[in-house]
């Protein structure tokens, strides 16, 4: 499970950095790499990052649980 947590964190960071570049520079790195936001490659990346974020929600219970 630890590997899945690390992969999820990396994907969320990548997604966050992409949104930072969109916000600051109006430049979407993912769509630039894959040829646009409607291309299948971009959509797959957006979905994978979104799923990683949903998975990360489960980590809150681990962080707040009393050991």
mmJSON file of the N, C-alpha and C atoms, coordinates in Angstrom:
{"data_MODEL":{"atom_site":{
"group_PDB":["ATOM","ATOM","ATOM","ATOM","ATOM","ATOM","ATOM","ATOM","ATOM","ATOM","ATOM","ATOM","ATOM","ATOM","ATOM","ATOM","ATOM","ATOM","ATOM","ATOM","ATOM","ATOM","ATOM","ATOM","ATOM","ATOM","ATOM","ATOM","ATOM","ATOM","ATOM","ATOM","ATOM","ATOM","ATOM","ATOM","ATOM","ATOM","ATOM","ATOM","ATOM","ATOM","ATOM","ATOM","ATOM","ATOM","ATOM","ATOM","ATOM","ATOM","ATOM","ATOM","ATOM","ATOM","ATOM","ATOM","ATOM","ATOM","ATOM","ATOM","ATOM","ATOM","ATOM","ATOM","ATOM","ATOM","ATOM","ATOM","ATOM","ATOM","ATOM","ATOM","ATOM","ATOM","ATOM","ATOM","ATOM","ATOM","ATOM","ATOM","ATOM","ATOM","ATOM","ATOM","ATOM","ATOM","ATOM","ATOM","ATOM","ATOM","ATOM","ATOM","ATOM","ATOM","ATOM","ATOM","ATOM","ATOM","ATOM","ATOM","ATOM","ATOM","ATOM","ATOM","ATOM","ATOM","ATOM","ATOM","ATOM","ATOM","ATOM","ATOM","ATOM","ATOM","ATOM","ATOM","ATOM","ATOM","ATOM","ATOM","ATOM","ATOM","ATOM","ATOM","ATOM","ATOM","ATOM","ATOM","ATOM","ATOM","ATOM","ATOM","ATOM","ATOM","ATOM","ATOM","ATOM","ATOM","ATOM","ATOM","ATOM","ATOM","ATOM","ATOM","ATOM","ATOM","ATOM","ATOM","ATOM","ATOM","ATOM","ATOM","ATOM","ATOM","ATOM","ATOM","ATOM","ATOM","ATOM","ATOM","ATOM","ATOM","ATOM","ATOM","ATOM","ATOM","ATOM","ATOM","ATOM","ATOM","ATOM","ATOM","ATOM","ATOM","ATOM","ATOM","ATOM","ATOM","ATOM","ATOM","ATOM","ATOM","ATOM","ATOM","ATOM","ATOM","ATOM","ATOM","ATOM","ATOM","ATOM","ATOM","ATOM","ATOM","ATOM","ATOM","ATOM","ATOM","ATOM","ATOM","ATOM"],
"id":[1,2,3,4,5,6,7,8,9,10,11,12,13,14,15,16,17,18,19,20,21,22,23,24,25,26,27,28,29,30,31,32,33,34,35,36,37,38,39,40,41,42,43,44,45,46,47,48,49,50,51,52,53,54,55,56,57,58,59,60,61,62,63,64,65,66,67,68,69,70,71,72,73,74,75,76,77,78,79,80,81,82,83,84,85,86,87,88,89,90,91,92,93,94,95,96,97,98,99,100,101,102,103,104,105,106,107,108,109,110,111,112,113,114,115,116,117,118,119,120,121,122,123,124,125,126,127,128,129,130,131,132,133,134,135,136,137,138,139,140,141,142,143,144,145,146,147,148,149,150,151,152,153,154,155,156,157,158,159,160,161,162,163,164,165,166,167,168,169,170,171,172,173,174,175,176,177,178,179,180,181,182,183,184,185,186,187,188,189,190,191,192,193,194,195,196,197,198,199,200,201],
"type_symbol":["N","C","C","N","C","C","N","C","C","N","C","C","N","C","C","N","C","C","N","C","C","N","C","C","N","C","C","N","C","C","N","C","C","N","C","C","N","C","C","N","C","C","N","C","C","N","C","C","N","C","C","N","C","C","N","C","C","N","C","C","N","C","C","N","C","C","N","C","C","N","C","C","N","C","C","N","C","C","N","C","C","N","C","C","N","C","C","N","C","C","N","C","C","N","C","C","N","C","C","N","C","C","N","C","C","N","C","C","N","C","C","N","C","C","N","C","C","N","C","C","N","C","C","N","C","C","N","C","C","N","C","C","N","C","C","N","C","C","N","C","C","N","C","C","N","C","C","N","C","C","N","C","C","N","C","C","N","C","C","N","C","C","N","C","C","N","C","C","N","C","C","N","C","C","N","C","C","N","C","C","N","C","C","N","C","C","N","C","C","N","C","C","N","C","C","N","C","C","N","C","C"],
"label_atom_id":["N","CA","C","N","CA","C","N","CA","C","N","CA","C","N","CA","C","N","CA","C","N","CA","C","N","CA","C","N","CA","C","N","CA","C","N","CA","C","N","CA","C","N","CA","C","N","CA","C","N","CA","C","N","CA","C","N","CA","C","N","CA","C","N","CA","C","N","CA","C","N","CA","C","N","CA","C","N","CA","C","N","CA","C","N","CA","C","N","CA","C","N","CA","C","N","CA","C","N","CA","C","N","CA","C","N","CA","C","N","CA","C","N","CA","C","N","CA","C","N","CA","C","N","CA","C","N","CA","C","N","CA","C","N","CA","C","N","CA","C","N","CA","C","N","CA","C","N","CA","C","N","CA","C","N","CA","C","N","CA","C","N","CA","C","N","CA","C","N","CA","C","N","CA","C","N","CA","C","N","CA","C","N","CA","C","N","CA","C","N","CA","C","N","CA","C","N","CA","C","N","CA","C","N","CA","C","N","CA","C","N","CA","C","N","CA","C","N","CA","C","N","CA","C","N","CA","C","N","CA","C","N","CA","C"],
"label_alt_id":[null,null,null,null,null,null,null,null,null,null,null,null,null,null,null,null,null,null,null,null,null,null,null,null,null,null,null,null,null,null,null,null,null,null,null,null,null,null,null,null,null,null,null,null,null,null,null,null,null,null,null,null,null,null,null,null,null,null,null,null,null,null,null,null,null,null,null,null,null,null,null,null,null,null,null,null,null,null,null,null,null,null,null,null,null,null,null,null,null,null,null,null,null,null,null,null,null,null,null,null,null,null,null,null,null,null,null,null,null,null,null,null,null,null,null,null,null,null,null,null,null,null,null,null,null,null,null,null,null,null,null,null,null,null,null,null,null,null,null,null,null,null,null,null,null,null,null,null,null,null,null,null,null,null,null,null,null,null,null,null,null,null,null,null,null,null,null,null,null,null,null,null,null,null,null,null,null,null,null,null,null,null,null,null,null,null,null,null,null,null,null,null,null,null,null,null,null,null,null,null,null],
"label_comp_id":["UNK","UNK","UNK","UNK","UNK","UNK","UNK","UNK","UNK","UNK","UNK","UNK","UNK","UNK","UNK","UNK","UNK","UNK","UNK","UNK","UNK","UNK","UNK","UNK","UNK","UNK","UNK","UNK","UNK","UNK","UNK","UNK","UNK","UNK","UNK","UNK","UNK","UNK","UNK","UNK","UNK","UNK","UNK","UNK","UNK","UNK","UNK","UNK","UNK","UNK","UNK","UNK","UNK","UNK","UNK","UNK","UNK","UNK","UNK","UNK","UNK","UNK","UNK","UNK","UNK","UNK","UNK","UNK","UNK","UNK","UNK","UNK","UNK","UNK","UNK","UNK","UNK","UNK","UNK","UNK","UNK","UNK","UNK","UNK","UNK","UNK","UNK","UNK","UNK","UNK","UNK","UNK","UNK","UNK","UNK","UNK","UNK","UNK","UNK","UNK","UNK","UNK","UNK","UNK","UNK","UNK","UNK","UNK","UNK","UNK","UNK","UNK","UNK","UNK","UNK","UNK","UNK","UNK","UNK","UNK","UNK","UNK","UNK","UNK","UNK","UNK","UNK","UNK","UNK","UNK","UNK","UNK","UNK","UNK","UNK","UNK","UNK","UNK","UNK","UNK","UNK","UNK","UNK","UNK","UNK","UNK","UNK","UNK","UNK","UNK","UNK","UNK","UNK","UNK","UNK","UNK","UNK","UNK","UNK","UNK","UNK","UNK","UNK","UNK","UNK","UNK","UNK","UNK","UNK","UNK","UNK","UNK","UNK","UNK","UNK","UNK","UNK","UNK","UNK","UNK","UNK","UNK","UNK","UNK","UNK","UNK","UNK","UNK","UNK","UNK","UNK","UNK","UNK","UNK","UNK","UNK","UNK","UNK","UNK","UNK","UNK"],
"label_asym_id":["A","A","A","A","A","A","A","A","A","A","A","A","A","A","A","A","A","A","A","A","A","A","A","A","A","A","A","A","A","A","A","A","A","A","A","A","A","A","A","A","A","A","A","A","A","A","A","A","A","A","A","A","A","A","A","A","A","A","A","A","A","A","A","A","A","A","A","A","A","A","A","A","A","A","A","A","A","A","A","A","A","A","A","A","A","A","A","A","A","A","A","A","A","A","A","A","A","A","A","A","A","A","A","A","A","A","A","A","A","A","A","A","A","A","A","A","A","A","A","A","A","A","A","A","A","A","A","A","A","A","A","A","A","A","A","A","A","A","A","A","A","A","A","A","A","A","A","A","A","A","A","A","A","A","A","A","A","A","A","A","A","A","A","A","A","A","A","A","A","A","A","A","A","A","A","A","A","A","A","A","A","A","A","A","A","A","A","A","A","A","A","A","A","A","A","A","A","A","A","A","A"],
"label_entity_id":["1","1","1","1","1","1","1","1","1","1","1","1","1","1","1","1","1","1","1","1","1","1","1","1","1","1","1","1","1","1","1","1","1","1","1","1","1","1","1","1","1","1","1","1","1","1","1","1","1","1","1","1","1","1","1","1","1","1","1","1","1","1","1","1","1","1","1","1","1","1","1","1","1","1","1","1","1","1","1","1","1","1","1","1","1","1","1","1","1","1","1","1","1","1","1","1","1","1","1","1","1","1","1","1","1","1","1","1","1","1","1","1","1","1","1","1","1","1","1","1","1","1","1","1","1","1","1","1","1","1","1","1","1","1","1","1","1","1","1","1","1","1","1","1","1","1","1","1","1","1","1","1","1","1","1","1","1","1","1","1","1","1","1","1","1","1","1","1","1","1","1","1","1","1","1","1","1","1","1","1","1","1","1","1","1","1","1","1","1","1","1","1","1","1","1","1","1","1","1","1","1"],
"label_seq_id":[1,1,1,2,2,2,3,3,3,4,4,4,5,5,5,6,6,6,7,7,7,8,8,8,9,9,9,10,10,10,11,11,11,12,12,12,13,13,13,14,14,14,15,15,15,16,16,16,17,17,17,18,18,18,19,19,19,20,20,20,21,21,21,22,22,22,23,23,23,24,24,24,25,25,25,26,26,26,27,27,27,28,28,28,29,29,29,30,30,30,31,31,31,32,32,32,33,33,33,34,34,34,35,35,35,36,36,36,37,37,37,38,38,38,39,39,39,40,40,40,41,41,41,42,42,42,43,43,43,44,44,44,45,45,45,46,46,46,47,47,47,48,48,48,49,49,49,50,50,50,51,51,51,52,52,52,53,53,53,54,54,54,55,55,55,56,56,56,57,57,57,58,58,58,59,59,59,60,60,60,61,61,61,62,62,62,63,63,63,64,64,64,65,65,65,66,66,66,67,67,67],
"pdbx_PDB_ins_code":[null,null,null,null,null,null,null,null,null,null,null,null,null,null,null,null,null,null,null,null,null,null,null,null,null,null,null,null,null,null,null,null,null,null,null,null,null,null,null,null,null,null,null,null,null,null,null,null,null,null,null,null,null,null,null,null,null,null,null,null,null,null,null,null,null,null,null,null,null,null,null,null,null,null,null,null,null,null,null,null,null,null,null,null,null,null,null,null,null,null,null,null,null,null,null,null,null,null,null,null,null,null,null,null,null,null,null,null,null,null,null,null,null,null,null,null,null,null,null,null,null,null,null,null,null,null,null,null,null,null,null,null,null,null,null,null,null,null,null,null,null,null,null,null,null,null,null,null,null,null,null,null,null,null,null,null,null,null,null,null,null,null,null,null,null,null,null,null,null,null,null,null,null,null,null,null,null,null,null,null,null,null,null,null,null,null,null,null,null,null,null,null,null,null,null,null,null,null,null,null,null],
"Cartn_x":[0.81,0.0,0.856,2.019,2.873,3.258,3.497,3.857,2.698,1.482,0.302,0.156,0.436,0.389,1.403,2.597,3.647,3.289,2.793,2.392,1.264,0.31,-0.797,-0.297,0.594,1.148,1.894,2.684,3.422,2.457,1.408,0.429,-0.302,-0.629,-1.303,-0.379,0.885,1.845,1.974,2.075,2.155,0.904,-0.265,-1.5,-1.538,-1.079,-1.045,-0.102,1.045,1.99,1.42,0.691,0.049,-0.967,-1.783,-2.761,-2.077,-0.943,-0.171,0.259,0.747,1.171,-0.026,-1.188,-2.396,-2.778,-2.76,-3.15,-2.207,-0.917,0.062,0.344,0.435,0.924,-0.075,-1.282,-2.273,-1.667,-0.876,-0.166,-0.439,-1.159,-1.497,-0.456,0.434,1.532,1.001,0.004,-0.524,-1.114,-1.936,-2.536,-1.491,-0.446,0.638,1.375,1.613,2.327,1.487,0.181,-0.673,-1.486,-1.317,-1.954,-3.326,-3.673,-4.951,-5.709,-6.653,-7.398,-8.39,-8.765,-9.734,-9.074,-7.777,-7.073,-7.141,-7.144,-7.301,-6.161,-4.942,-3.803,-3.995,-4.432,-4.689,-5.795,-6.853,-7.984,-7.592,-6.754,-6.287,-5.471,-4.572,-3.761,-4.652,-5.615,-6.522,-7.301,-7.754,-8.504,-7.622,-6.4,-5.486,-5.16,-4.91,-4.625,-5.861,-7.034,-8.263,-8.512,-8.264,-8.412,-7.404,-6.189,-5.18,-5.651,-6.294,-6.815,-7.939,-8.811,-9.872,-9.281,-8.269,-7.606,-6.977,-6.403,-5.75,-6.733,-8.004,-9.005,-9.048,-8.759,-8.764,-7.596,-6.575,-5.408,-5.688,-6.726,-7.06,-7.38,-8.084,-8.421,-7.168,-6.191,-4.935,-4.15,-4.202,-3.475,-4.101,-5.414,-6.102,-6.357,-6.091,-6.335,-5.303,-5.748,-4.865,-4.202,-2.897,-2.151,-1.607],
"Cartn_y":[-1.19,0.0,1.258,1.178,2.354,2.832,1.909,2.279,3.023,2.546,3.205,4.618,4.789,6.117,7.06,6.568,7.393,7.757,6.786,7.059,8.087,7.927,8.872,10.277,10.384,11.686,12.325,11.544,12.064,12.573,11.812,12.233,13.5,13.611,14.817,16.028,15.845,16.943,17.365,16.402,16.726,17.496,17.036,17.735,19.136,19.276,20.594,21.548,21.045,21.884,22.288,21.383,21.723,22.844,22.733,23.791,25.101,25.027,26.241,26.927,26.141,26.733,27.288,26.653,27.179,28.508,28.553,29.764,30.931,30.658,31.74,32.152,31.165,31.442,31.103,30.618,30.163,29.131,28.225,27.206,25.84,25.006,23.662,22.686,22.24,21.37,20.052,19.473,18.181,18.289,19.294,19.428,19.78,20.479,20.791,19.52,18.639,17.394,16.487,16.41,15.454,16.062,17.34,17.94,18.543,18.852,19.493,18.808,19.531,18.982,17.902,17.88,16.887,15.598,15.568,14.368,13.28,12.044,10.907,10.834,11.183,11.151,12.116,13.332,14.335,13.871,13.346,12.912,11.775,10.87,9.766,10.304,11.242,11.829,12.536,13.339,14.031,13.036,11.946,10.931,10.245,9.891,9.217,10.125,11.399,12.342,12.508,12.57,12.672,11.456,10.278,9.044,9.033,9.511,9.599,10.539,11.637,12.569,11.926,11.185,10.482,9.464,8.741,7.779,8.498,9.661,10.412,10.817,10.939,11.247,10.173,8.941,7.856,7.965,8.718,8.858,9.745,10.585,11.427,10.593,9.501,8.663,8.057,7.751,7.204,8.259,9.488,10.574,10.97,10.877,11.32,10.195,8.954,7.861,7.859,7.464,7.414,6.053,6.046,4.781,4.548],
"Cartn_z":[0.0,0.0,0.0,0.592,0.668,-0.737,-1.652,-3.023,-3.681,-3.463,-4.02,-3.451,-2.169,-1.555,-2.201,-2.442,-3.048,-4.479,-5.241,-6.629,-6.652,-5.763,-5.687,-5.365,-4.424,-4.056,-5.22,-5.929,-7.083,-8.148,-8.434,-9.437,-9.019,-7.748,-7.263,-7.356,-7.06,-7.188,-8.64,-9.543,-10.975,-11.41,-10.989,-11.326,-10.747,-9.515,-8.882,-9.595,-10.003,-10.742,-12.104,-12.732,-14.0,-13.791,-12.735,-12.463,-12.098,-11.427,-11.132,-12.424,-13.382,-14.658,-15.432,-15.308,-15.951,-15.305,-13.994,-13.278,-13.48,-13.459,-13.57,-15.009,-15.885,-17.239,-18.348,-17.962,-18.94,-19.895,-19.319,-20.099,-19.487,-20.197,-19.733,-20.289,-19.425,-19.835,-20.399,-19.75,-20.193,-21.595,-21.824,-23.153,-24.197,-23.803,-24.737,-25.154,-24.205,-24.503,-25.402,-25.114,-25.814,-26.943,-27.229,-28.396,-28.171,-26.953,-26.676,-25.567,-24.984,-23.848,-24.264,-25.523,-25.997,-26.497,-26.577,-27.043,-25.975,-26.429,-25.518,-24.497,-24.906,-23.977,-22.827,-23.147,-22.102,-21.175,-21.753,-20.941,-20.005,-20.482,-19.635,-18.464,-18.74,-17.669,-16.66,-17.142,-16.228,-15.374,-15.961,-15.219,-14.184,-14.571,-13.638,-12.458,-12.719,-11.631,-10.745,-11.347,-10.569,-9.692,-10.224,-9.435,-8.285,-8.546,-7.48,-6.375,-6.761,-5.762,-4.954,-5.613,-4.889,-3.923,-4.367,-3.485,-2.288,-2.525,-1.451,-0.363,-0.72,0.304,1.378,1.005,1.99,2.965,2.584,3.448,4.66,4.577,5.717,6.954,6.763,7.915,8.529,7.699,8.221,8.982,8.502,9.166,10.494,10.57,11.778,12.781,12.386,13.319,14.434,15.605,16.776,16.833,16.772,16.829,18.193],
"occupancy":[1.0,1.0,1.0,1.0,1.0,1.0,1.0,1.0,1.0,1.0,1.0,1.0,1.0,1.0,1.0,1.0,1.0,1.0,1.0,1.0,1.0,1.0,1.0,1.0,1.0,1.0,1.0,1.0,1.0,1.0,1.0,1.0,1.0,1.0,1.0,1.0,1.0,1.0,1.0,1.0,1.0,1.0,1.0,1.0,1.0,1.0,1.0,1.0,1.0,1.0,1.0,1.0,1.0,1.0,1.0,1.0,1.0,1.0,1.0,1.0,1.0,1.0,1.0,1.0,1.0,1.0,1.0,1.0,1.0,1.0,1.0,1.0,1.0,1.0,1.0,1.0,1.0,1.0,1.0,1.0,1.0,1.0,1.0,1.0,1.0,1.0,1.0,1.0,1.0,1.0,1.0,1.0,1.0,1.0,1.0,1.0,1.0,1.0,1.0,1.0,1.0,1.0,1.0,1.0,1.0,1.0,1.0,1.0,1.0,1.0,1.0,1.0,1.0,1.0,1.0,1.0,1.0,1.0,1.0,1.0,1.0,1.0,1.0,1.0,1.0,1.0,1.0,1.0,1.0,1.0,1.0,1.0,1.0,1.0,1.0,1.0,1.0,1.0,1.0,1.0,1.0,1.0,1.0,1.0,1.0,1.0,1.0,1.0,1.0,1.0,1.0,1.0,1.0,1.0,1.0,1.0,1.0,1.0,1.0,1.0,1.0,1.0,1.0,1.0,1.0,1.0,1.0,1.0,1.0,1.0,1.0,1.0,1.0,1.0,1.0,1.0,1.0,1.0,1.0,1.0,1.0,1.0,1.0,1.0,1.0,1.0,1.0,1.0,1.0,1.0,1.0,1.0,1.0,1.0,1.0,1.0,1.0,1.0,1.0,1.0,1.0],
"B_iso_or_equiv":[0.0,0.0,0.0,0.0,0.0,0.0,0.0,0.0,0.0,0.0,0.0,0.0,0.0,0.0,0.0,0.0,0.0,0.0,0.0,0.0,0.0,0.0,0.0,0.0,0.0,0.0,0.0,0.0,0.0,0.0,0.0,0.0,0.0,0.0,0.0,0.0,0.0,0.0,0.0,0.0,0.0,0.0,0.0,0.0,0.0,0.0,0.0,0.0,0.0,0.0,0.0,0.0,0.0,0.0,0.0,0.0,0.0,0.0,0.0,0.0,0.0,0.0,0.0,0.0,0.0,0.0,0.0,0.0,0.0,0.0,0.0,0.0,0.0,0.0,0.0,0.0,0.0,0.0,0.0,0.0,0.0,0.0,0.0,0.0,0.0,0.0,0.0,0.0,0.0,0.0,0.0,0.0,0.0,0.0,0.0,0.0,0.0,0.0,0.0,0.0,0.0,0.0,0.0,0.0,0.0,0.0,0.0,0.0,0.0,0.0,0.0,0.0,0.0,0.0,0.0,0.0,0.0,0.0,0.0,0.0,0.0,0.0,0.0,0.0,0.0,0.0,0.0,0.0,0.0,0.0,0.0,0.0,0.0,0.0,0.0,0.0,0.0,0.0,0.0,0.0,0.0,0.0,0.0,0.0,0.0,0.0,0.0,0.0,0.0,0.0,0.0,0.0,0.0,0.0,0.0,0.0,0.0,0.0,0.0,0.0,0.0,0.0,0.0,0.0,0.0,0.0,0.0,0.0,0.0,0.0,0.0,0.0,0.0,0.0,0.0,0.0,0.0,0.0,0.0,0.0,0.0,0.0,0.0,0.0,0.0,0.0,0.0,0.0,0.0,0.0,0.0,0.0,0.0,0.0,0.0,0.0,0.0,0.0,0.0,0.0,0.0],
"pdbx_formal_charge":[null,null,null,null,null,null,null,null,null,null,null,null,null,null,null,null,null,null,null,null,null,null,null,null,null,null,null,null,null,null,null,null,null,null,null,null,null,null,null,null,null,null,null,null,null,null,null,null,null,null,null,null,null,null,null,null,null,null,null,null,null,null,null,null,null,null,null,null,null,null,null,null,null,null,null,null,null,null,null,null,null,null,null,null,null,null,null,null,null,null,null,null,null,null,null,null,null,null,null,null,null,null,null,null,null,null,null,null,null,null,null,null,null,null,null,null,null,null,null,null,null,null,null,null,null,null,null,null,null,null,null,null,null,null,null,null,null,null,null,null,null,null,null,null,null,null,null,null,null,null,null,null,null,null,null,null,null,null,null,null,null,null,null,null,null,null,null,null,null,null,null,null,null,null,null,null,null,null,null,null,null,null,null,null,null,null,null,null,null,null,null,null,null,null,null,null,null,null,null,null,null],
"auth_seq_id":[1,1,1,2,2,2,3,3,3,4,4,4,5,5,5,6,6,6,7,7,7,8,8,8,9,9,9,10,10,10,11,11,11,12,12,12,13,13,13,14,14,14,15,15,15,16,16,16,17,17,17,18,18,18,19,19,19,20,20,20,21,21,21,22,22,22,23,23,23,24,24,24,25,25,25,26,26,26,27,27,27,28,28,28,29,29,29,30,30,30,31,31,31,32,32,32,33,33,33,34,34,34,35,35,35,36,36,36,37,37,37,38,38,38,39,39,39,40,40,40,41,41,41,42,42,42,43,43,43,44,44,44,45,45,45,46,46,46,47,47,47,48,48,48,49,49,49,50,50,50,51,51,51,52,52,52,53,53,53,54,54,54,55,55,55,56,56,56,57,57,57,58,58,58,59,59,59,60,60,60,61,61,61,62,62,62,63,63,63,64,64,64,65,65,65,66,66,66,67,67,67],
"auth_comp_id":["UNK","UNK","UNK","UNK","UNK","UNK","UNK","UNK","UNK","UNK","UNK","UNK","UNK","UNK","UNK","UNK","UNK","UNK","UNK","UNK","UNK","UNK","UNK","UNK","UNK","UNK","UNK","UNK","UNK","UNK","UNK","UNK","UNK","UNK","UNK","UNK","UNK","UNK","UNK","UNK","UNK","UNK","UNK","UNK","UNK","UNK","UNK","UNK","UNK","UNK","UNK","UNK","UNK","UNK","UNK","UNK","UNK","UNK","UNK","UNK","UNK","UNK","UNK","UNK","UNK","UNK","UNK","UNK","UNK","UNK","UNK","UNK","UNK","UNK","UNK","UNK","UNK","UNK","UNK","UNK","UNK","UNK","UNK","UNK","UNK","UNK","UNK","UNK","UNK","UNK","UNK","UNK","UNK","UNK","UNK","UNK","UNK","UNK","UNK","UNK","UNK","UNK","UNK","UNK","UNK","UNK","UNK","UNK","UNK","UNK","UNK","UNK","UNK","UNK","UNK","UNK","UNK","UNK","UNK","UNK","UNK","UNK","UNK","UNK","UNK","UNK","UNK","UNK","UNK","UNK","UNK","UNK","UNK","UNK","UNK","UNK","UNK","UNK","UNK","UNK","UNK","UNK","UNK","UNK","UNK","UNK","UNK","UNK","UNK","UNK","UNK","UNK","UNK","UNK","UNK","UNK","UNK","UNK","UNK","UNK","UNK","UNK","UNK","UNK","UNK","UNK","UNK","UNK","UNK","UNK","UNK","UNK","UNK","UNK","UNK","UNK","UNK","UNK","UNK","UNK","UNK","UNK","UNK","UNK","UNK","UNK","UNK","UNK","UNK","UNK","UNK","UNK","UNK","UNK","UNK","UNK","UNK","UNK","UNK","UNK","UNK"],
"auth_asym_id":["A","A","A","A","A","A","A","A","A","A","A","A","A","A","A","A","A","A","A","A","A","A","A","A","A","A","A","A","A","A","A","A","A","A","A","A","A","A","A","A","A","A","A","A","A","A","A","A","A","A","A","A","A","A","A","A","A","A","A","A","A","A","A","A","A","A","A","A","A","A","A","A","A","A","A","A","A","A","A","A","A","A","A","A","A","A","A","A","A","A","A","A","A","A","A","A","A","A","A","A","A","A","A","A","A","A","A","A","A","A","A","A","A","A","A","A","A","A","A","A","A","A","A","A","A","A","A","A","A","A","A","A","A","A","A","A","A","A","A","A","A","A","A","A","A","A","A","A","A","A","A","A","A","A","A","A","A","A","A","A","A","A","A","A","A","A","A","A","A","A","A","A","A","A","A","A","A","A","A","A","A","A","A","A","A","A","A","A","A","A","A","A","A","A","A","A","A","A","A","A","A"],
"auth_atom_id":["N","CA","C","N","CA","C","N","CA","C","N","CA","C","N","CA","C","N","CA","C","N","CA","C","N","CA","C","N","CA","C","N","CA","C","N","CA","C","N","CA","C","N","CA","C","N","CA","C","N","CA","C","N","CA","C","N","CA","C","N","CA","C","N","CA","C","N","CA","C","N","CA","C","N","CA","C","N","CA","C","N","CA","C","N","CA","C","N","CA","C","N","CA","C","N","CA","C","N","CA","C","N","CA","C","N","CA","C","N","CA","C","N","CA","C","N","CA","C","N","CA","C","N","CA","C","N","CA","C","N","CA","C","N","CA","C","N","CA","C","N","CA","C","N","CA","C","N","CA","C","N","CA","C","N","CA","C","N","CA","C","N","CA","C","N","CA","C","N","CA","C","N","CA","C","N","CA","C","N","CA","C","N","CA","C","N","CA","C","N","CA","C","N","CA","C","N","CA","C","N","CA","C","N","CA","C","N","CA","C","N","CA","C","N","CA","C","N","CA","C","N","CA","C","N","CA","C","N","CA","C","N","CA","C"],
"pdbx_PDB_model_num":[1,1,1,1,1,1,1,1,1,1,1,1,1,1,1,1,1,1,1,1,1,1,1,1,1,1,1,1,1,1,1,1,1,1,1,1,1,1,1,1,1,1,1,1,1,1,1,1,1,1,1,1,1,1,1,1,1,1,1,1,1,1,1,1,1,1,1,1,1,1,1,1,1,1,1,1,1,1,1,1,1,1,1,1,1,1,1,1,1,1,1,1,1,1,1,1,1,1,1,1,1,1,1,1,1,1,1,1,1,1,1,1,1,1,1,1,1,1,1,1,1,1,1,1,1,1,1,1,1,1,1,1,1,1,1,1,1,1,1,1,1,1,1,1,1,1,1,1,1,1,1,1,1,1,1,1,1,1,1,1,1,1,1,1,1,1,1,1,1,1,1,1,1,1,1,1,1,1,1,1,1,1,1,1,1,1,1,1,1,1,1,1,1,1,1,1,1,1,1,1,1]
}}}
